[in-house]
Amino acid sequence: MESEMIIDECNSSEEDSPTNPRRLLSSRRDLGFQPQKELVYNKLLPYTDELDEESRVWLAEIKGNLGRAVMLRELNPGCVFWSGKLNIYIKLYGMKFSKEDHIAFVKLMYELVTIPNLEPNLINKFCTTLVLLLKKKELISPDELELPWRPLYEITRLLRENLAGIYRHPILLKNILHCVIRSVKIYFPLNATQEILDELRPTFCPLDNMTMRTSLQTLECFLPLQLPPEHHSIGHQLWFDEFMTMWKVCHNAPQWENNMMSLMARLATCNIGYIDWEPHFPLMFTRFIRCLNLPVTYKQTQSSKIHKLEIAPIAMWIVAVL
């Protein structure tokens, strides 16, 4: 009898366990949708039975009030307040919403970020929410979402040219914008590479260090470097040989060389095994040796050129290529 009671207690405890698959399935049926990605630790909380209902009510409140604020064009405090609530929701429950809601949230935040002449402080707040929504890129594939690149480019251009008006920019605005660009550029349309090159090619001037440096920084941020192999012909193959030739002929250690190295390091990291780097080994390792200022001579004569390259992109490139 005692053994039967122990077995019954064990069975009842297993049924009450938050990790029971049947219980998880029933909770998902109660939600009415398949969550994108929940926080796995929430099911270990003592009040896990209440979390589904609590999160469902909170999500409905956020969706309703955020949509109402957008319809009323109440950016501040309406959209700011409820986007902050969405941040808290993601931190507490994870991506506990359907894929359709996830895509809708991303599109909405992207539209808010790219509103023309928006206050820099509001851009900073909406960018924070957008980065949180795109933290798990595997949850939304590029086939399910497409975002234009030009609105973000116009924002960065205005900030760079200091034409954003009389508003004081938040200190980290430029950094958060770069995070947003790197998060969303996998969702740029397939023709984005050609459009970006058409926009920036007229600014290429190897003899003008500042202009060339700015152009390469913009390219490093915006160029989609992680396209699938079937789209490489409309990706890095449009500019790779041209840039390597330009770098090769400019052998006088220009100031923009480090930006070119960063671009090539990211390209190599995103396309391991798809690019033949062997013809460029002499160029790259010659630059590396001169950057490290090693005592390497040719006919007992040491080069006076010192290429100023950062160690981080050099290490990234070597690891990705070799």
Phi and psi restraints in degrees (value plus and minus 20) as a CYANA .aco file:
   2 GLU   PHI     -83.5   -43.5
   2 GLU   PSI     -60.1   -20.1
   3 SER   PHI     -84.8   -44.8
   3 SER   PSI     -58.2   -18.2
   4 GLU   PHI     -84.9   -44.9
   4 GLU   PSI     -58.3   -18.3
   5 MET   PHI     -85.3   -45.3
   5 MET   PSI     -59.9   -19.9
   6 ILE   PHI     -83.9   -43.9
   6 ILE   PSI     -62.5   -22.5
   7 ILE   PHI     -83.0   -43.0
   7 ILE   PSI     -62.5   -22.5
   8 ASP   PHI     -82.0   -42.0
   8 ASP   PSI     -60.6   -20.6
   9 GLU   PHI     -84.9   -44.9
   9 GLU   PSI     -60.2   -20.2
  10 CYS   PHI     -83.9   -43.9
  10 CYS   PSI     -63.0   -23.0
  11 ASN   PHI     -83.6   -43.6
  11 ASN   PSI     -61.8   -21.8
  12 SER   PHI     -87.0   -47.0
  12 SER   PSI     -56.9   -16.9
  13 SER   PHI     -88.1   -48.1
  13 SER   PSI     -55.2   -15.2
  14 GLU   PHI     -86.3   -46.3
  14 GLU   PSI     -59.0   -19.0
  15 GLU   PHI     -87.0   -47.0
  15 GLU   PSI     -54.6   -14.6
  16 ASP   PHI     -99.8   -59.8
  16 ASP   PSI     -31.6     8.4
  17 SER   PHI     -85.5   -45.5
  17 SER   PSI     117.5   157.5
  18 PRO   PHI     -88.9   -48.9
  18 PRO   PSI     -34.9     5.1
  19 THR   PHI    -112.4   -72.4
  19 THR   PSI     -17.2    22.8
  20 ASN   PHI     -84.6   -44.6
  20 ASN   PSI     103.7   143.7
  21 PRO   PHI     -77.8   -37.8
  21 PRO   PSI     -59.0   -19.0
  22 ARG   PHI     -83.4   -43.4
  22 ARG   PSI     -56.7   -16.7
  23 ARG   PHI     -90.2   -50.2
  23 ARG   PSI     -58.5   -18.5
  24 LEU   PHI     -83.7   -43.7
  24 LEU   PSI     -60.8   -20.8
  25 LEU   PHI     -83.7   -43.7
  25 LEU   PSI     -61.3   -21.3
  26 SER   PHI     -86.1   -46.1
  26 SER   PSI     -57.1   -17.1
  27 SER   PHI     -86.6   -46.6
  27 SER   PSI     -55.8   -15.8
  28 ARG   PHI     -89.1   -49.1
  28 ARG   PSI     -54.3   -14.3
  29 ARG   PHI     -85.3   -45.3
  29 ARG   PSI     -56.2   -16.2
  30 ASP   PHI     -85.7   -45.7
  30 ASP   PSI     -55.5   -15.5
  31 LEU   PHI     -87.0   -47.0
  31 LEU   PSI     -53.5   -13.5
  32 GLY   PHI      68.0   108.0
  32 GLY   PSI     -15.6    24.4
  33 PHE   PHI    -176.8  -136.8
  33 PHE   PSI     145.8   185.8
  34 GLN   PHI    -111.8   -71.8
  34 GLN   PSI      92.6   132.6
  35 PRO   PHI     -82.6   -42.6
  35 PRO   PSI     126.4   166.4
  36 GLN   PHI     -85.7   -45.7
  36 GLN   PSI     -76.2   -36.2
  37 LYS   PHI    -182.4  -142.4
  37 LYS   PSI      89.9   129.9
  38 GLU   PHI    -107.3   -67.3
  38 GLU   PSI     140.0   180.0
  39 LEU   PHI     -92.9   -52.9
  39 LEU   PSI     101.6   141.6
  40 VAL   PHI     -88.6   -48.6
  40 VAL   PSI     -42.3    -2.3
  41 TYR   PHI    -101.4   -61.4
  41 TYR   PSI     -35.3     4.7
  42 ASN   PHI     -84.6   -44.6
  42 ASN   PSI     -49.9    -9.9
  43 LYS   PHI     -91.7   -51.7
  43 LYS   PSI     -29.3    10.7
  44 LEU   PHI    -112.3   -72.3
  44 LEU   PSI     -23.8    16.2
  45 LEU   PHI     -93.8   -53.8
  45 LEU   PSI     130.2   170.2
  46 PRO   PHI     -87.8   -47.8
  46 PRO   PSI     -41.6    -1.6
  47 TYR   PHI    -128.1   -88.1
  47 TYR   PSI      15.2    55.2
  48 THR   PHI     -81.7   -41.7
  48 THR   PSI     -45.5    -5.5
  49 ASP   PHI     -83.1   -43.1
  49 ASP   PSI     -47.4    -7.4
  50 GLU   PHI    -111.2   -71.2
  50 GLU   PSI     -30.2     9.8
  51 LEU   PHI     -88.8   -48.8
  51 LEU   PSI     -58.2   -18.2
  52 ASP   PHI     -82.1   -42.1
  52 ASP   PSI     -68.5   -28.5
  53 GLU   PHI     -86.0   -46.0
  53 GLU   PSI     -60.8   -20.8
  54 GLU   PHI     -82.6   -42.6
  54 GLU   PSI     -66.5   -26.5
  55 SER   PHI     -88.0   -48.0
  55 SER   PSI     -56.1   -16.1
  56 ARG   PHI     -85.2   -45.2
  56 ARG   PSI     -62.9   -22.9
  57 VAL   PHI     -84.9   -44.9
  57 VAL   PSI     -63.0   -23.0
  58 TRP   PHI     -86.2   -46.2
  58 TRP   PSI     -61.6   -21.6
  59 LEU   PHI     -84.3   -44.3
  59 LEU   PSI     -62.4   -22.4
  60 ALA   PHI     -82.4   -42.4
  60 ALA   PSI     -58.6   -18.6
  61 GLU   PHI     -86.0   -46.0
  61 GLU   PSI     -62.1   -22.1
  62 ILE   PHI     -84.5   -44.5
  62 ILE   PSI     -66.6   -26.6
  63 LYS   PHI     -82.3   -42.3
  63 LYS   PSI     -64.3   -24.3
  64 GLY   PHI     -85.4   -45.4
  64 GLY   PSI     -67.9   -27.9
  65 ASN   PHI     -94.0   -54.0
  65 ASN   PSI     -53.9   -13.9
  66 LEU   PHI     -87.2   -47.2
  66 LEU   PSI     -62.5   -22.5
  67 GLY   PHI     -83.7   -43.7
  67 GLY   PSI     -59.0   -19.0
  68 ARG   PHI     -85.2   -45.2
  68 ARG   PSI     -60.9   -20.9
  69 ALA   PHI     -84.8   -44.8
  69 ALA   PSI     -57.5   -17.5
  70 VAL   PHI     -87.6   -47.6
  70 VAL   PSI     -62.9   -22.9
  71 MET   PHI     -83.2   -43.2
  71 MET   PSI     -55.7   -15.7
  72 LEU   PHI    -104.5   -64.5
  72 LEU   PSI     -21.9    18.1
  73 ARG   PHI      37.3    77.3
  73 ARG   PSI      18.2    58.2
  74 GLU   PHI    -119.0   -79.0
  74 GLU   PSI      63.3   103.3
  75 LEU   PHI     -88.1   -48.1
  75 LEU   PSI     -63.0   -23.0
  76 ASN   PHI    -152.6  -112.6
  76 ASN   PSI      99.3   139.3
  77 PRO   PHI    -115.4   -75.4
  77 PRO   PSI     -24.0    16.0
  78 GLY   PHI     -77.9   -37.9
  78 GLY   PSI     -85.4   -45.4
  79 CYS   PHI     -84.6   -44.6
  79 CYS   PSI     -57.0   -17.0
  80 VAL   PHI     -84.1   -44.1
  80 VAL   PSI     -64.9   -24.9
  81 PHE   PHI     -84.7   -44.7
  81 PHE   PSI     -67.2   -27.2
  82 TRP   PHI     -99.2   -59.2
  82 TRP   PSI     -44.6    -4.6
  83 SER   PHI     -89.4   -49.4
  83 SER   PSI     -53.6   -13.6
  84 GLY   PHI     -84.8   -44.8
  84 GLY   PSI     -58.5   -18.5
  85 LYS   PHI     -83.6   -43.6
  85 LYS   PSI     -56.3   -16.3
  86 LEU   PHI     -85.4   -45.4
  86 LEU   PSI     -57.9   -17.9
  87 ASN   PHI     -78.8   -38.8
  87 ASN   PSI     -66.1   -26.1
  88 ILE   PHI     -84.7   -44.7
  88 ILE   PSI     -59.7   -19.7
  89 TYR   PHI     -80.1   -40.1
  89 TYR   PSI     -64.2   -24.2
  90 ILE   PHI     -85.4   -45.4
  90 ILE   PSI     -58.2   -18.2
  91 LYS   PHI     -89.4   -49.4
  91 LYS   PSI     -51.4   -11.4
  92 LEU   PHI    -105.2   -65.2
  92 LEU   PSI     -60.0   -20.0
  93 TYR   PHI    -136.2   -96.2
  93 TYR   PSI     -27.5    12.5
  94 GLY   PHI      59.0    99.0
  94 GLY   PSI    -178.2  -138.2
  95 MET   PHI    -104.2   -64.2
  95 MET   PSI      41.3    81.3
  96 LYS   PHI    -109.4   -69.4
  96 LYS   PSI      45.9    85.9
  97 PHE   PHI    -172.7  -132.7
  97 PHE   PSI     146.4   186.4
  98 SER   PHI     -92.7   -52.7
  98 SER   PSI     145.1   185.1
  99 LYS   PHI     -83.5   -43.5
  99 LYS   PSI     -56.6   -16.6
 100 GLU   PHI     -82.3   -42.3
 100 GLU   PSI     -64.0   -24.0
 101 ASP   PHI     -85.4   -45.4
 101 ASP   PSI     -58.5   -18.5
 102 HIS   PHI     -80.2   -40.2
 102 HIS   PSI     -68.4   -28.4
 103 ILE   PHI     -84.0   -44.0
 103 ILE   PSI     -59.7   -19.7
 104 ALA   PHI     -84.4   -44.4
 104 ALA   PSI     -61.2   -21.2
 105 PHE   PHI     -82.0   -42.0
 105 PHE   PSI     -64.0   -24.0
 106 VAL   PHI     -82.4   -42.4
 106 VAL   PSI     -66.2   -26.2
 107 LYS   PHI     -83.2   -43.2
 107 LYS   PSI     -60.5   -20.5
 108 LEU   PHI     -84.5   -44.5
 108 LEU   PSI     -66.7   -26.7
 109 MET   PHI     -85.6   -45.6
 109 MET   PSI     -55.5   -15.5
 110 TYR   PHI     -86.0   -46.0
 110 TYR   PSI     -59.8   -19.8
 111 GLU   PHI     -85.5   -45.5
 111 GLU   PSI     -57.8   -17.8
 112 LEU   PHI     -87.3   -47.3
 112 LEU   PSI     -61.3   -21.3
 113 VAL   PHI     -82.6   -42.6
 113 VAL   PSI     -58.3   -18.3
 114 THR   PHI    -115.6   -75.6
 114 THR   PSI      -2.2    37.8
 115 ILE   PHI     -83.1   -43.1
 115 ILE   PSI     109.8   149.8
 116 PRO   PHI     -80.8   -40.8
 116 PRO   PSI     119.5   159.5
 117 ASN   PHI      38.8    78.8
 117 ASN   PSI      12.5    52.5
 118 LEU   PHI     -95.3   -55.3
 118 LEU   PSI     126.2   166.2
 119 GLU   PHI     -80.1   -40.1
 119 GLU   PSI     116.5   156.5
 120 PRO   PHI     -77.0   -37.0
 120 PRO   PSI     -52.7   -12.7
 121 ASN   PHI     -85.4   -45.4
 121 ASN   PSI     -57.7   -17.7
 122 LEU   PHI     -92.2   -52.2
 122 LEU   PSI     -56.8   -16.8
 123 ILE   PHI     -77.5   -37.5
 123 ILE   PSI     -63.3   -23.3
 124 ASN   PHI     -81.4   -41.4
 124 ASN   PSI     -62.4   -22.4
 125 LYS   PHI     -89.0   -49.0
 125 LYS   PSI     -64.7   -24.7
 126 PHE   PHI     -90.0   -50.0
 126 PHE   PSI     -53.3   -13.3
 127 CYS   PHI     -83.4   -43.4
 127 CYS   PSI     -57.9   -17.9
 128 THR   PHI     -80.6   -40.6
 128 THR   PSI     -63.7   -23.7
 129 THR   PHI     -85.7   -45.7
 129 THR   PSI     -60.6   -20.6
 130 LEU   PHI     -84.3   -44.3
 130 LEU   PSI     -59.6   -19.6
 131 VAL   PHI     -84.0   -44.0
 131 VAL   PSI     -59.9   -19.9
 132 LEU   PHI     -83.0   -43.0
 132 LEU   PSI     -61.5   -21.5
 133 LEU   PHI     -87.0   -47.0
 133 LEU   PSI     -49.0    -9.0
 134 LEU   PHI    -122.2   -82.2
 134 LEU   PSI      -3.8    36.2
 135 LYS   PHI     -85.6   -45.6
 135 LYS   PSI     -56.7   -16.7
 136 LYS   PHI    -123.5   -83.5
 136 LYS   PSI      68.3   108.3
 137 LYS   PHI     -87.0   -47.0
 137 LYS   PSI     -44.0    -4.0
 138 GLU   PHI     -90.7   -50.7
 138 GLU   PSI     -32.4     7.6
 139 LEU   PHI     -97.4   -57.4
 139 LEU   PSI     -44.4    -4.4
 140 ILE   PHI    -150.1  -110.1
 140 ILE   PSI      99.7   139.7
 141 SER   PHI    -105.7   -65.7
 141 SER   PSI     136.9   176.9
 142 PRO   PHI     -80.8   -40.8
 142 PRO   PSI     -40.8    -0.8
 143 ASP   PHI     -92.6   -52.6
 143 ASP   PSI     -38.7     1.3
 144 GLU   PHI    -119.6   -79.6
 144 GLU   PSI     -31.0     9.0
 145 LEU   PHI    -167.6  -127.6
 145 LEU   PSI     116.1   156.1
 146 GLU   PHI    -155.8  -115.8
 146 GLU   PSI     109.1   149.1
 147 LEU   PHI    -146.1  -106.1
 147 LEU   PSI     117.3   157.3
 148 PRO   PHI     -93.1   -53.1
 148 PRO   PSI     128.9   168.9
 149 TRP   PHI    -112.8   -72.8
 149 TRP   PSI     -47.3    -7.3
 150 ARG   PHI     -85.0   -45.0
 150 ARG   PSI     -59.2   -19.2
 151 PRO   PHI     -77.4   -37.4
 151 PRO   PSI     -61.2   -21.2
 152 LEU   PHI     -86.9   -46.9
 152 LEU   PSI     -57.1   -17.1
 153 TYR   PHI     -82.6   -42.6
 153 TYR   PSI     -59.6   -19.6
 154 GLU   PHI     -85.4   -45.4
 154 GLU   PSI     -57.6   -17.6
 155 ILE   PHI     -83.9   -43.9
 155 ILE   PSI     -67.4   -27.4
 156 THR   PHI     -85.5   -45.5
 156 THR   PSI     -54.6   -14.6
 157 ARG   PHI     -86.1   -46.1
 157 ARG   PSI     -62.3   -22.3
 158 LEU   PHI     -84.5   -44.5
 158 LEU   PSI     -61.1   -21.1
 159 LEU   PHI     -86.0   -46.0
 159 LEU   PSI     -58.5   -18.5
 160 ARG   PHI     -87.4   -47.4
 160 ARG   PSI     -56.8   -16.8
 161 GLU   PHI    -108.7   -68.7
 161 GLU   PSI     -19.0    21.0
 162 ASN   PHI      39.8    79.8
 162 ASN   PSI      23.2    63.2
 163 LEU   PHI    -132.6   -92.6
 163 LEU   PSI       2.8    42.8
 164 ALA   PHI    -101.4   -61.4
 164 ALA   PSI     -16.8    23.2
 165 GLY   PHI      82.6   122.6
 165 GLY   PSI    -179.5  -139.5
 166 ILE   PHI    -109.7   -69.7
 166 ILE   PSI     -21.5    18.5
 167 TYR   PHI     -92.4   -52.4
 167 TYR   PSI     124.2   164.2
 168 ARG   PHI    -104.7   -64.7
 168 ARG   PSI     107.2   147.2
 169 HIS   PHI     -96.6   -56.6
 169 HIS   PSI     117.2   157.2
 170 PRO   PHI     -79.7   -39.7
 170 PRO   PSI     130.1   170.1
 171 ILE   PHI     -80.5   -40.5
 171 ILE   PSI     -61.3   -21.3
 172 LEU   PHI    -116.2   -76.2
 172 LEU   PSI      -4.3    35.7
 173 LEU   PHI     -82.3   -42.3
 173 LEU   PSI     -64.3   -24.3
 174 LYS   PHI     -84.1   -44.1
 174 LYS   PSI     -59.0   -19.0
 175 ASN   PHI     -86.6   -46.6
 175 ASN   PSI     -63.1   -23.1
 176 ILE   PHI     -89.2   -49.2
 176 ILE   PSI     -51.8   -11.8
 177 LEU   PHI     -85.7   -45.7
 177 LEU   PSI     -60.6   -20.6
 178 HIS   PHI     -83.7   -43.7
 178 HIS   PSI     -58.0   -18.0
 179 CYS   PHI     -83.6   -43.6
 179 CYS   PSI     -60.9   -20.9
 180 VAL   PHI     -83.6   -43.6
 180 VAL   PSI     -65.1   -25.1
 181 ILE   PHI     -81.4   -41.4
 181 ILE   PSI     -64.2   -24.2
 182 ARG   PHI     -89.8   -49.8
 182 ARG   PSI     -43.7    -3.7
 183 SER   PHI    -100.5   -60.5
 183 SER   PSI     -55.7   -15.7
 184 VAL   PHI    -115.8   -75.8
 184 VAL   PSI     -32.7     7.3
 185 LYS   PHI     -89.9   -49.9
 185 LYS   PSI     -35.6     4.4
 186 ILE   PHI     -91.7   -51.7
 186 ILE   PSI     -33.2     6.8
 187 TYR   PHI    -123.0   -83.0
 187 TYR   PSI     -11.7    28.3
 188 PHE   PHI     -87.3   -47.3
 188 PHE   PSI     131.5   171.5
 189 PRO   PHI     -82.9   -42.9
 189 PRO   PSI     141.1   181.1
 190 LEU   PHI     -84.7   -44.7
 190 LEU   PSI     -47.6    -7.6
 191 ASN   PHI    -106.9   -66.9
 191 ASN   PSI     -10.8    29.2
 192 ALA   PHI     -85.2   -45.2
 192 ALA   PSI     -57.2   -17.2
 193 THR   PHI     -79.3   -39.3
 193 THR   PSI     -67.3   -27.3
 194 GLN   PHI     -85.0   -45.0
 194 GLN   PSI     -60.1   -20.1
 195 GLU   PHI     -85.9   -45.9
 195 GLU   PSI     -60.6   -20.6
 196 ILE   PHI     -85.6   -45.6
 196 ILE   PSI     -61.6   -21.6
 197 LEU   PHI     -84.0   -44.0
 197 LEU   PSI     -61.4   -21.4
 198 ASP   PHI     -82.4   -42.4
 198 ASP   PSI     -52.8   -12.8
 199 GLU   PHI     -93.6   -53.6
 199 GLU   PSI     -58.3   -18.3
 200 LEU   PHI    -123.9   -83.9
 200 LEU   PSI     -36.8     3.2
 201 ARG   PHI     -77.5   -37.5
 201 ARG   PSI     -59.5   -19.5
 202 PRO   PHI     -81.3   -41.3
 202 PRO   PSI     -36.7     3.3
 203 THR   PHI    -111.9   -71.9
 203 THR   PSI     -22.5    17.5
 204 PHE   PHI     -92.5   -52.5
 204 PHE   PSI      95.8   135.8
 205 CYS   PHI    -165.9  -125.9
 205 CYS   PSI      75.6   115.6
 206 PRO   PHI     -77.4   -37.4
 206 PRO   PSI     -42.9    -2.9
 207 LEU   PHI    -102.9   -62.9
 207 LEU   PSI     -37.0     3.0
 208 ASP   PHI    -121.0   -81.0
 208 ASP   PSI      77.9   117.9
 209 ASN   PHI     -82.6   -42.6
 209 ASN   PSI     -62.9   -22.9
 210 MET   PHI     -87.9   -47.9
 210 MET   PSI     -65.3   -25.3
 211 THR   PHI     -84.5   -44.5
 211 THR   PSI     -63.8   -23.8
 212 MET   PHI     -85.5   -45.5
 212 MET   PSI     -58.7   -18.7
 213 ARG   PHI     -84.9   -44.9
 213 ARG   PSI     -63.3   -23.3
 214 THR   PHI     -83.6   -43.6
 214 THR   PSI     -60.9   -20.9
 215 SER   PHI     -84.3   -44.3
 215 SER   PSI     -62.2   -22.2
 216 LEU   PHI     -88.8   -48.8
 216 LEU   PSI     -56.0   -16.0
 217 GLN   PHI     -82.4   -42.4
 217 GLN   PSI     -61.5   -21.5
 218 THR   PHI     -85.6   -45.6
 218 THR   PSI     -61.6   -21.6
 219 LEU   PHI     -83.5   -43.5
 219 LEU   PSI     -61.0   -21.0
 220 GLU   PHI     -81.2   -41.2
 220 GLU   PSI     -56.3   -16.3
 221 CYS   PHI     -94.0   -54.0
 221 CYS   PSI     -64.1   -24.1
 222 PHE   PHI    -116.5   -76.5
 222 PHE   PSI     -49.1    -9.1
 223 LEU   PHI     -84.4   -44.4
 223 LEU   PSI     106.8   146.8
 224 PRO   PHI     -91.9   -51.9
 224 PRO   PSI      90.0   130.0
 225 LEU   PHI    -118.5   -78.5
 225 LEU   PSI     -29.6    10.4
 226 GLN   PHI    -133.2   -93.2
 226 GLN   PSI      17.3    57.3
 227 LEU   PHI     -88.7   -48.7
 227 LEU   PSI     130.3   170.3
 228 PRO   PHI     -85.0   -45.0
 228 PRO   PSI     138.9   178.9
 229 PRO   PHI     -75.6   -35.6
 229 PRO   PSI     -54.0   -14.0
 230 GLU   PHI     -89.3   -49.3
 230 GLU   PSI     -33.4     6.6
 231 HIS   PHI    -131.4   -91.4
 231 HIS   PSI      -6.2    33.8
 232 HIS   PHI     -83.9   -43.9
 232 HIS   PSI     -47.4    -7.4
 233 SER   PHI     -86.4   -46.4
 233 SER   PSI     -44.4    -4.4
 234 ILE   PHI    -129.3   -89.3
 234 ILE   PSI      -3.3    36.7
 235 GLY   PHI    -135.3   -95.3
 235 GLY   PSI    -139.0   -99.0
 236 HIS   PHI     -88.5   -48.5
 236 HIS   PSI     -40.3    -0.3
 237 GLN   PHI     -87.2   -47.2
 237 GLN   PSI     -35.2     4.8
 238 LEU   PHI     -94.0   -54.0
 238 LEU   PSI     -41.8    -1.8
 239 TRP   PHI    -155.0  -115.0
 239 TRP   PSI     -31.4     8.6
 240 PHE   PHI     -81.1   -41.1
 240 PHE   PSI     -73.9   -33.9
 241 ASP   PHI     -82.6   -42.6
 241 ASP   PSI     -58.1   -18.1
 242 GLU   PHI     -82.5   -42.5
 242 GLU   PSI     -64.7   -24.7
 243 PHE   PHI     -89.3   -49.3
 243 PHE   PSI     -59.7   -19.7
 244 MET   PHI     -85.9   -45.9
 244 MET   PSI     -58.1   -18.1
 245 THR   PHI     -85.0   -45.0
 245 THR   PSI     -62.2   -22.2
 246 MET   PHI     -82.8   -42.8
 246 MET   PSI     -60.5   -20.5
 247 TRP   PHI     -87.4   -47.4
 247 TRP   PSI     -56.3   -16.3
 248 LYS   PHI     -87.4   -47.4
 248 LYS   PSI     -61.7   -21.7
 249 VAL   PHI     -97.0   -57.0
 249 VAL   PSI     -42.3    -2.3
 250 CYS   PHI    -114.1   -74.1
 250 CYS   PSI      57.8    97.8
 251 HIS   PHI    -118.2   -78.2
 251 HIS   PSI      -0.7    39.3
 252 ASN   PHI    -122.1   -82.1
 252 ASN   PSI      10.5    50.5
 253 ALA   PHI      33.8    73.8
 253 ALA   PSI      41.1    81.1
 254 PRO   PHI     -89.1   -49.1
 254 PRO   PSI     141.6   181.6
 255 GLN   PHI     -89.2   -49.2
 255 GLN   PSI     -44.9    -4.9
 256 TRP   PHI    -104.6   -64.6
 256 TRP   PSI     -16.5    23.5
 257 GLU   PHI     -83.7   -43.7
 257 GLU   PSI     -56.8   -16.8
 258 ASN   PHI     -85.9   -45.9
 258 ASN   PSI     -55.3   -15.3
 259 ASN   PHI     -87.3   -47.3
 259 ASN   PSI     -57.2   -17.2
 260 MET   PHI     -84.7   -44.7
 260 MET   PSI     -59.6   -19.6
 261 MET   PHI     -84.3   -44.3
 261 MET   PSI     -60.6   -20.6
 262 SER   PHI     -83.4   -43.4
 262 SER   PSI     -60.9   -20.9
 263 LEU   PHI     -83.5   -43.5
 263 LEU   PSI     -64.4   -24.4
 264 MET   PHI     -88.5   -48.5
 264 MET   PSI     -54.5   -14.5
 265 ALA   PHI     -85.3   -45.3
 265 ALA   PSI     -62.8   -22.8
 266 ARG   PHI     -87.2   -47.2
 266 ARG   PSI     -58.2   -18.2
 267 LEU   PHI     -82.2   -42.2
 267 LEU   PSI     -64.3   -24.3
 268 ALA   PHI     -85.3   -45.3
 268 ALA   PSI     -58.9   -18.9
 269 THR   PHI     -86.4   -46.4
 269 THR   PSI     -56.8   -16.8
 270 CYS   PHI    -103.5   -63.5
 270 CYS   PSI     -31.8     8.2
 271 ASN   PHI    -155.1  -115.1
 271 ASN   PSI      32.1    72.1
 272 ILE   PHI     -84.6   -44.6
 272 ILE   PSI     104.0   144.0
 273 GLY   PHI      68.8   108.8
 273 GLY   PSI     -24.8    15.2
 274 TYR   PHI    -124.6   -84.6
 274 TYR   PSI     -30.3     9.7
 275 ILE   PHI    -139.8   -99.8
 275 ILE   PSI     114.1   154.1
 276 ASP   PHI    -106.6   -66.6
 276 ASP   PSI      80.9   120.9
 277 TRP   PHI    -110.5   -70.5
 277 TRP   PSI     -28.5    11.5
 278 GLU   PHI     -77.9   -37.9
 278 GLU   PSI     -60.8   -20.8
 279 PRO   PHI     -82.8   -42.8
 279 PRO   PSI     -38.0     2.0
 280 HIS   PHI    -122.2   -82.2
 280 HIS   PSI     -17.7    22.3
 281 PHE   PHI     -77.8   -37.8
 281 PHE   PSI     -66.7   -26.7
 282 PRO   PHI     -77.9   -37.9
 282 PRO   PSI     -63.1   -23.1
 283 LEU   PHI     -82.4   -42.4
 283 LEU   PSI     -69.0   -29.0
 284 MET   PHI     -85.9   -45.9
 284 MET   PSI     -68.6   -28.6
 285 PHE   PHI     -93.7   -53.7
 285 PHE   PSI     -45.4    -5.4
 286 THR   PHI     -84.0   -44.0
 286 THR   PSI     -62.5   -22.5
 287 ARG   PHI     -83.0   -43.0
 287 ARG   PSI     -60.5   -20.5
 288 PHE   PHI     -84.6   -44.6
 288 PHE   PSI     -63.6   -23.6
 289 ILE   PHI     -83.0   -43.0
 289 ILE   PSI     -62.5   -22.5
 290 ARG   PHI     -89.0   -49.0
 290 ARG   PSI     -52.4   -12.4
 291 CYS   PHI     -85.6   -45.6
 291 CYS   PSI     -60.6   -20.6
 292 LEU   PHI     -97.7   -57.7
 292 LEU   PSI     -28.1    11.9
 293 ASN   PHI      37.3    77.3
 293 ASN   PSI      23.0    63.0
 294 LEU   PHI     -96.6   -56.6
 294 LEU   PSI     130.9   170.9
 295 PRO   PHI     -97.3   -57.3
 295 PRO   PSI      43.5    83.5
 296 VAL   PHI    -122.4   -82.4
 296 VAL   PSI     108.7   148.7
 297 THR   PHI    -143.2  -103.2
 297 THR   PSI     139.0   179.0
 298 TYR   PHI    -147.4  -107.4
 298 TYR   PSI      96.6   136.6
 299 LYS   PHI      35.4    75.4
 299 LYS   PSI      24.7    64.7
 300 GLN   PHI      41.0    81.0
 300 GLN   PSI       4.3    44.3
 301 THR   PHI    -144.9  -104.9
 301 THR   PSI     104.4   144.4
 302 GLN   PHI    -114.3   -74.3
 302 GLN   PSI     118.5   158.5
 303 SER   PHI     -87.5   -47.5
 303 SER   PSI     120.8   160.8
 304 SER   PHI    -109.7   -69.7
 304 SER   PSI     -24.2    15.8
 305 LYS   PHI    -102.6   -62.6
 305 LYS   PSI     113.5   153.5
 306 ILE   PHI    -141.8  -101.8
 306 ILE   PSI      90.4   130.4
 307 HIS   PHI    -106.9   -66.9
 307 HIS   PSI     102.1   142.1
 308 LYS   PHI    -111.9   -71.9
 308 LYS   PSI      70.4   110.4
 309 LEU   PHI    -136.1   -96.1
 309 LEU   PSI     121.6   161.6
 310 GLU   PHI     -95.5   -55.5
 310 GLU   PSI     130.7   170.7
 311 ILE   PHI     -91.8   -51.8
 311 ILE   PSI     -54.2   -14.2
 312 ALA   PHI     -79.6   -39.6
 312 ALA   PSI     -72.3   -32.3
 313 PRO   PHI     -85.8   -45.8
 313 PRO   PSI     -50.9   -10.9
 314 ILE   PHI     -82.2   -42.2
 314 ILE   PSI     -66.2   -26.2
 315 ALA   PHI     -84.4   -44.4
 315 ALA   PSI     -61.2   -21.2
 316 MET   PHI     -79.3   -39.3
 316 MET   PSI     -64.9   -24.9
 317 TRP   PHI     -85.9   -45.9
 317 TRP   PSI     -64.9   -24.9
 318 ILE   PHI     -82.7   -42.7
 318 ILE   PSI     -64.5   -24.5
 319 VAL   PHI     -84.1   -44.1
 319 VAL   PSI     -60.8   -20.8
 320 ALA   PHI     -91.7   -51.7
 320 ALA   PSI     -53.2   -13.2
 321 VAL   PHI    -106.7   -66.7
 321 VAL   PSI     -59.9   -19.9
